[in-house]
Amino acid sequence: MSVVAVPGSKSVTARALFLAAAADGVSTLRRPLLSDDTDGFAAGLTGLGYDVERGAQAWRITGRPAGPAVERADVYCRDAATAARFLPALAAAGTGTFRFDASAQMRRRPVAPLTEALRSLGVDLTHEEAPGHLPLTVVAAGIKGGAVDLDAGLSSQFLTALLLTGPLTAEGLRIRVTDIVSAPYVEITLAMMRRFGAEVTRDGDTFVVPPGGYRATDYPIEPDASTASYFFAAAALAGRSATVPGLGADALQGDLRFVDVLRRMGAEVEIGPDATTVTGTGRLSGVTVNMRDISDTMPTLAAIAPFADGPVRIEDVYNTRVKECDRLEACAENLRRQGIQVETGRDWIEIRPGTPAPVEIACHGDHRIAMSFAVAGLRTPGTRFDDPACVKKTFPGFHAFFADVRAEWGV
């Protein structure tokens, strides 16, 4: 059995950075993830005037409940959707003029549902080029609050940004959600807000966020469940056993539910109080699965799907088409290049059993495509990548780390 010490959660680290910046006092984040996305988020906070001290195992953030410490800032969000969606909302609750831009990849991704909601709350916000996309400028004068409608059908991050901002408004927010995807990520947000002193209630499709701000806290970052999916899938594929400590029955992240998919396919799964173990049994069964709530793990399943003994059909994952790339199409493209029979629709992909050929995987600059097909490479020696370094977004040391796990397993 291999004990796999997965790095900290990107989603939790980003939320913790927002909450610590907004809180009254000094917060300490334990074992945060250091990746391009989280580094970009922390740098964005620094650009807005927040005091962020980063050590090897802990980051200390001095909160500013009144908002950014500078009157003007130009923030570059890199490829990070969390920074591009959370930081404008944080800045809007302060005072000043703040411009947000990002990479070409992030510029293509939508922010319209969030910016439309902020405008309806009275925020002076301008998209400089394409409507509903970065770059954008916020002329902030605080947010009064009130009722707002939001479509979170493309990304739950739009709802998270409003939820996180709610306690910073004068009157609080009533957010009526008309659609939502990746709902477990919202549960992460609510649990973390609670730890920082803000209690959100829910009335049907409406989230009620009271004013009152946040209090600083000492916050441990749990391992990244999306990253753990690669090692759980690898164990199932290779007939080995992988244990990820720090992800147990009380884990915040919904992506841990990926192990339930592996269990349905024939792997043995044990979820304990403080760790989860997946053991491969030498067999993977075909499966039809709705992955709307755990769509970040869709590429992981798609990449190993050819090794199942029957078709693998993944449904209700339209939102994966507006991630770092069109992940649904990227998976289909690479599988077809490997000689695998694949069918796709607007929000689904079906993959037939087969023996993938070793080809160069087109990563499309997407960390999850690279890491997913690296896992499948356990059974396809000679697999190569056109952009292996794209994993820096969430796990800069992934390839060396995965090679060490392979060596330990002898595969």
C-alpha positions as CSV (number, residue, x, y, z in Angstrom):
1,M,0.0,0.0,0.0
2,S,1.3,3.5,-0.9
3,V,0.6,6.5,1.3
4,V,0.2,9.4,-1.1
5,A,0.6,12.8,0.5
6,V,-1.4,14.9,-1.9
7,P,-0.8,18.7,-1.8
8,G,-3.4,21.1,-0.4
9,S,-6.7,21.8,-2.1
10,K,-6.7,24.6,-4.6
11,S,-10.4,25.3,-4.0
12,V,-9.9,25.5,-0.2
13,T,-6.8,27.6,-0.5
14,A,-8.4,30.2,-2.7
15,R,-11.4,30.5,-0.5
16,A,-9.3,30.7,2.6
17,L,-7.2,33.5,1.0
18,F,-10.4,35.5,0.4
19,L,-11.8,34.9,3.8
20,A,-8.5,35.8,5.6
21,A,-8.2,39.0,3.5
22,A,-11.7,40.0,4.5
23,A,-11.5,39.0,8.2
24,D,-10.8,41.2,11.2
25,G,-7.3,40.2,12.4
26,V,-4.5,38.0,11.3
27,S,-5.3,34.5,10.0
28,T,-2.9,31.6,9.5
29,L,-3.5,29.1,6.7
30,R,-1.8,25.8,7.4
31,R,-0.3,23.7,4.5
32,P,-1.8,25.8,1.7
33,L,-1.3,24.8,-1.9
34,L,1.5,26.5,-3.7
35,S,0.7,26.4,-7.4
36,D,0.4,28.9,-10.2
37,D,-3.2,29.5,-9.4
38,T,-2.8,30.1,-5.7
39,D,0.4,32.1,-6.2
40,G,-1.5,34.3,-8.6
41,F,-4.4,34.7,-6.1
42,A,-2.0,35.7,-3.3
43,A,-0.1,38.0,-5.6
44,G,-3.5,39.6,-6.5
45,L,-4.2,40.2,-2.9
46,T,-0.8,41.8,-2.5
47,G,-1.5,44.0,-5.5
48,L,-4.7,45.2,-3.8
49,G,-2.7,46.2,-0.7
50,Y,-3.3,43.2,1.6
51,D,-0.4,41.9,3.8
52,V,0.3,38.3,2.8
53,E,3.3,36.6,4.5
54,R,4.1,33.2,2.9
55,G,6.2,30.6,4.7
56,A,7.0,27.1,3.7
57,Q,4.1,25.5,5.7
58,A,1.9,28.4,6.6
59,W,0.7,31.7,5.2
60,R,-0.3,34.7,7.4
61,I,-2.8,37.2,6.1
62,T,-3.6,40.4,7.8
63,G,-7.3,41.1,7.0
64,R,-8.8,44.4,6.0
65,P,-12.6,44.3,6.5
66,A,-12.9,47.7,4.8
67,G,-11.4,46.4,1.6
68,P,-8.2,46.9,-0.4
69,A,-5.5,49.2,1.1
70,V,-4.9,51.0,-2.2
71,E,-7.0,53.3,-4.2
72,R,-6.0,51.9,-7.6
73,A,-4.7,48.6,-8.7
74,D,-4.1,46.5,-11.9
75,V,-4.4,42.8,-11.0
76,Y,-3.3,40.1,-13.4
77,C,-5.2,36.8,-12.6
78,R,-3.1,34.5,-14.8
79,D,-5.1,31.4,-15.6
80,A,-6.9,31.3,-12.3
81,A,-10.6,31.3,-12.5
82,T,-10.9,31.7,-8.7
83,A,-8.8,34.9,-8.7
84,A,-10.6,36.2,-11.8
85,R,-14.0,35.6,-10.2
86,F,-13.4,36.1,-6.5
87,L,-11.1,39.1,-6.4
88,P,-13.3,41.5,-8.3
89,A,-16.1,40.8,-5.9
90,L,-13.8,41.4,-2.9
91,A,-12.6,44.6,-4.4
92,A,-16.2,45.8,-5.1
93,A,-16.9,45.8,-1.4
94,G,-14.1,48.3,-0.8
95,T,-13.3,51.7,-2.3
96,G,-11.2,52.5,-5.3
97,T,-10.7,51.7,-9.0
98,F,-9.5,48.2,-9.7
99,R,-8.7,46.6,-13.1
100,F,-8.6,42.8,-13.5
101,D,-7.1,41.0,-16.5
102,A,-5.9,37.5,-17.1
103,S,-4.3,35.1,-19.6
104,A,-5.8,34.5,-23.0
105,Q,-7.1,31.2,-21.7
106,M,-8.9,32.8,-18.8
107,R,-10.1,35.7,-21.0
108,R,-12.1,33.1,-22.9
109,R,-13.9,31.8,-19.8
110,P,-17.1,33.5,-18.8
111,V,-17.7,35.8,-15.9
112,A,-21.0,37.4,-17.1
113,P,-23.4,35.8,-14.6
114,L,-21.3,37.2,-11.7
115,T,-20.7,40.6,-13.2
116,E,-24.4,41.0,-14.1
117,A,-25.3,40.2,-10.5
118,L,-22.8,42.7,-9.1
119,R,-24.2,45.4,-11.5
120,S,-27.7,44.6,-10.3
121,L,-26.4,45.3,-6.8
122,G,-25.2,48.8,-7.9
123,V,-21.5,48.0,-8.6
124,D,-19.9,50.2,-11.3
125,L,-18.3,47.6,-13.5
126,T,-17.1,47.8,-17.1
127,H,-16.0,45.0,-19.4
128,E,-13.2,46.5,-21.6
129,E,-13.4,44.2,-24.6
130,A,-15.8,41.2,-24.9
131,P,-19.0,41.5,-22.9
132,G,-19.0,39.1,-20.0
133,H,-15.3,38.4,-20.1
134,L,-12.1,39.9,-18.7
135,P,-10.5,42.4,-18.7
136,L,-12.9,44.4,-16.5
137,T,-12.7,47.4,-14.3
138,V,-14.5,47.9,-11.0
139,V,-15.0,51.4,-9.6
140,A,-15.8,50.4,-6.1
141,A,-17.8,52.3,-3.5
142,G,-18.9,49.5,-1.2
143,I,-22.0,47.3,-1.7
144,K,-25.3,48.1,0.0
145,G,-26.6,44.6,-0.5
146,G,-30.1,43.3,-1.1
147,A,-31.8,40.7,-3.3
148,V,-30.2,39.3,-6.4
149,D,-30.8,36.5,-8.9
150,L,-27.9,34.4,-10.2
151,D,-27.5,31.7,-12.8
152,A,-24.7,29.4,-11.6
153,G,-25.3,26.8,-14.3
154,L,-21.9,27.2,-15.9
155,S,-19.9,27.5,-12.7
156,S,-20.6,27.4,-9.0
157,Q,-17.7,29.9,-8.6
158,F,-20.2,32.7,-9.5
159,L,-22.3,31.8,-6.4
160,T,-19.3,31.4,-4.2
161,A,-18.0,34.8,-5.1
162,L,-21.3,36.4,-4.1
163,L,-21.6,34.3,-0.9
164,L,-18.1,35.2,0.2
165,T,-18.8,38.9,-0.4
166,G,-22.2,38.9,1.3
167,P,-20.9,39.6,4.9
168,L,-18.9,42.6,3.6
169,T,-22.1,44.3,2.3
170,A,-24.0,46.9,4.4
171,E,-27.3,45.0,4.5
172,G,-26.3,41.4,3.5
173,L,-27.5,39.5,0.5
174,R,-30.4,37.3,-0.6
175,I,-29.2,35.3,-3.5
176,R,-31.8,33.4,-5.5
177,V,-30.2,30.8,-7.6
178,T,-31.9,29.8,-10.9
179,D,-29.5,27.0,-11.8
180,I,-26.4,25.5,-10.3
181,V,-23.6,23.1,-11.2
182,S,-20.9,21.5,-9.0
183,A,-23.0,22.1,-5.9
184,P,-20.6,20.4,-3.5
185,Y,-18.2,23.3,-4.1
186,V,-20.8,25.6,-2.6
187,E,-21.0,23.4,0.5
188,I,-17.2,23.9,0.8
189,T,-17.8,27.7,0.7
190,L,-20.6,27.6,3.3
191,A,-18.5,25.4,5.7
192,M,-15.5,27.7,5.4
193,M,-17.5,30.9,5.9
194,R,-18.9,29.3,9.1
195,R,-15.3,28.7,10.3
196,F,-14.6,32.4,9.7
197,G,-17.7,33.5,11.7
198,A,-20.4,34.0,9.0
199,E,-23.5,31.8,9.1
200,V,-25.5,31.5,5.8
201,T,-29.0,30.1,5.8
202,R,-30.9,28.7,2.9
203,D,-34.6,29.1,2.1
204,G,-35.3,26.8,-0.9
205,D,-33.4,28.3,-3.9
206,T,-32.4,31.4,-1.9
207,F,-29.2,31.8,0.1
208,V,-29.5,34.4,2.9
209,V,-26.1,36.0,3.8
210,P,-26.2,38.4,6.8
211,P,-23.8,41.4,7.1
212,G,-21.3,41.5,9.9
213,G,-17.9,40.5,8.3
214,Y,-15.5,37.8,9.3
215,R,-13.2,37.0,12.2
216,A,-9.6,35.8,11.7
217,T,-8.8,32.2,12.4
218,D,-6.2,29.5,12.2
219,Y,-7.2,27.3,9.2
220,P,-5.8,24.0,8.1
221,I,-6.0,23.3,4.3
222,E,-7.1,19.7,3.5
223,P,-5.5,17.8,0.6
224,D,-6.9,18.3,-2.8
225,A,-9.6,15.8,-3.6
226,S,-9.4,16.5,-7.4
227,T,-5.7,15.8,-7.4
228,A,-6.3,12.7,-5.2
229,S,-8.5,11.3,-8.0
230,Y,-5.5,10.7,-10.2
231,F,-3.9,8.5,-7.6
232,F,-7.1,6.7,-6.8
233,A,-7.7,6.0,-10.5
234,A,-4.1,4.9,-10.9
235,A,-4.5,2.4,-8.1
236,A,-7.7,1.0,-9.6
237,L,-6.0,0.8,-13.0
238,A,-2.8,-0.8,-11.9
239,G,-4.2,-3.2,-9.3
240,R,-2.4,-1.4,-6.5
241,S,-3.5,0.4,-3.3
242,A,-3.3,4.1,-2.6
243,T,-4.1,5.8,0.7
244,V,-4.5,9.6,0.8
245,P,-4.3,10.8,4.4
246,G,-6.3,13.9,5.4
247,L,-9.3,13.0,3.2
248,G,-11.7,11.1,5.2
249,A,-15.4,10.9,6.0
250,D,-15.6,14.5,7.1
251,A,-13.7,16.0,4.1
252,L,-15.2,19.2,2.7
253,Q,-14.6,18.4,-1.0
254,G,-17.3,16.7,-3.0
255,D,-14.7,15.4,-5.5
256,L,-13.9,12.7,-3.0
257,R,-17.1,11.1,-4.3
258,F,-15.0,10.0,-7.3
259,V,-14.1,7.0,-5.3
260,D,-17.7,5.9,-5.4
261,V,-17.5,5.8,-9.2
262,L,-14.3,3.6,-8.9
263,R,-16.2,1.3,-6.4
264,R,-19.0,0.9,-8.9
265,M,-16.4,-0.1,-11.5
266,G,-15.0,-2.8,-9.2
267,A,-12.3,-1.2,-7.1
268,E,-12.3,-1.7,-3.3
269,V,-12.8,1.6,-1.4
270,E,-12.4,2.3,2.3
271,I,-13.2,5.8,3.6
272,G,-12.0,6.2,7.2
273,P,-12.3,9.1,9.6
274,D,-8.9,10.6,8.4
275,A,-8.0,8.8,5.2
276,T,-9.3,7.2,2.1
277,T,-7.9,4.0,0.4
278,V,-8.6,2.7,-3.1
279,T,-7.4,-0.8,-4.1
280,G,-7.5,-2.1,-7.6
281,T,-8.9,-5.6,-8.1
282,G,-7.6,-6.2,-11.6
283,R,-10.9,-5.4,-13.2
284,L,-12.8,-2.3,-14.2
285,S,-16.5,-2.6,-15.2
286,G,-18.3,-0.2,-17.6
287,V,-20.5,2.3,-16.0
288,T,-23.0,5.1,-16.7
289,V,-22.5,8.0,-14.3
290,N,-23.8,11.5,-13.8
291,M,-20.8,13.7,-13.0
292,R,-22.5,17.1,-12.8
293,D,-21.4,17.6,-9.1
294,I,-17.9,16.2,-9.6
295,S,-17.1,17.4,-13.1
296,D,-13.5,18.2,-12.4
297,T,-12.9,14.5,-12.2
298,M,-14.5,13.8,-15.6
299,P,-11.2,13.7,-17.5
300,T,-9.8,11.3,-14.9
301,L,-12.5,8.8,-15.6
302,A,-12.5,9.5,-19.4
303,A,-8.8,8.7,-19.7
304,I,-9.0,5.3,-17.9
305,A,-12.3,4.4,-19.5
306,P,-10.9,2.3,-22.4
307,F,-9.6,-0.2,-19.9
308,A,-13.1,-1.0,-18.6
309,D,-14.7,-4.2,-19.8
310,G,-17.7,-2.3,-21.1
311,P,-18.7,1.2,-22.3
312,V,-18.2,4.1,-19.9
313,R,-20.8,6.9,-20.4
314,I,-20.4,10.2,-18.5
315,E,-23.4,12.5,-18.4
316,D,-24.5,16.0,-17.5
317,V,-21.0,17.6,-17.8
318,Y,-21.7,20.5,-20.2
319,N,-19.9,22.9,-17.9
320,T,-16.6,21.1,-18.7
321,R,-16.8,22.7,-22.1
322,V,-16.0,26.1,-20.5
323,K,-13.1,25.2,-18.3
324,E,-9.4,25.8,-19.1
325,C,-10.4,24.2,-22.4
326,D,-13.3,22.3,-23.8
327,R,-12.5,19.3,-21.7
328,L,-15.2,17.1,-23.1
329,E,-13.9,17.6,-26.6
330,A,-10.2,17.4,-25.5
331,C,-10.8,14.0,-24.0
332,A,-12.7,12.8,-27.0
333,E,-9.9,14.1,-29.4
334,N,-7.1,12.4,-27.5
335,L,-8.9,9.1,-27.1
336,R,-9.7,9.0,-30.8
337,R,-6.0,9.7,-31.6
338,Q,-5.3,6.7,-29.4
339,G,-7.6,4.6,-31.5
340,I,-10.5,4.5,-29.1
341,Q,-14.1,4.7,-30.2
342,V,-15.8,7.7,-28.7
343,E,-19.2,9.4,-29.1
344,T,-20.1,12.8,-27.7
345,G,-23.1,15.0,-27.3
346,R,-23.7,18.4,-25.8
347,D,-23.2,17.3,-22.3
348,W,-22.1,13.7,-22.5
349,I,-19.3,11.4,-23.6
350,E,-19.4,7.6,-24.2
351,I,-16.1,5.7,-24.5
352,R,-15.8,2.1,-25.8
353,P,-13.3,-0.5,-24.5
354,G,-10.0,-0.7,-26.4
355,T,-6.3,-0.7,-26.2
356,P,-5.0,2.9,-26.4
357,A,-2.0,3.5,-28.7
358,P,0.9,5.5,-27.4
359,V,0.5,9.0,-28.9
360,E,1.4,12.6,-27.9
361,I,-1.5,13.9,-25.8
362,A,-2.7,17.4,-26.7
363,C,-3.0,19.0,-23.3
364,H,-4.7,22.3,-24.6
365,G,-2.9,24.0,-21.7
366,D,-5.1,22.2,-19.3
367,H,-3.6,20.6,-16.2
368,R,-6.4,18.1,-15.8
369,I,-6.0,16.7,-19.3
370,A,-2.3,16.2,-18.7
371,M,-2.6,14.6,-15.3
372,S,-5.5,12.3,-16.4
373,F,-3.8,10.9,-19.4
374,A,-0.6,10.5,-17.3
375,V,-2.6,8.1,-15.2
376,A,-3.8,6.2,-18.2
377,G,-0.2,6.0,-19.3
378,L,0.4,3.4,-16.7
379,R,-1.1,1.0,-19.2
380,T,0.1,2.7,-22.3
381,P,3.9,3.0,-22.2
382,G,5.3,5.7,-24.5
383,T,2.5,8.2,-23.9
384,R,3.9,11.7,-24.4
385,F,2.5,15.3,-23.8
386,D,2.8,18.4,-25.9
387,D,2.7,20.6,-22.8
388,P,3.6,18.7,-19.7
389,A,4.4,21.8,-17.7
390,C,0.7,22.9,-17.7
391,V,0.3,21.0,-14.5
392,K,1.9,24.0,-12.7
393,K,-1.6,25.4,-12.4
394,T,-2.4,23.1,-9.5
395,F,0.5,20.6,-8.9
396,P,3.9,21.8,-10.3
397,G,5.7,18.7,-9.2
398,F,3.1,16.2,-10.4
399,H,5.2,14.3,-13.0
400,A,8.1,13.6,-10.6
401,F,5.6,12.8,-7.8
402,F,3.7,10.4,-10.0
403,A,6.9,8.8,-11.2
404,D,7.9,8.1,-7.5
405,V,4.5,6.4,-6.9
406,R,4.9,4.3,-10.0
407,A,8.4,3.3,-8.9
408,E,7.0,2.3,-5.5
409,W,4.4,0.2,-7.2
410,G,6.8,-1.3,-9.6
411,V,4.7,-0.4,-12.7
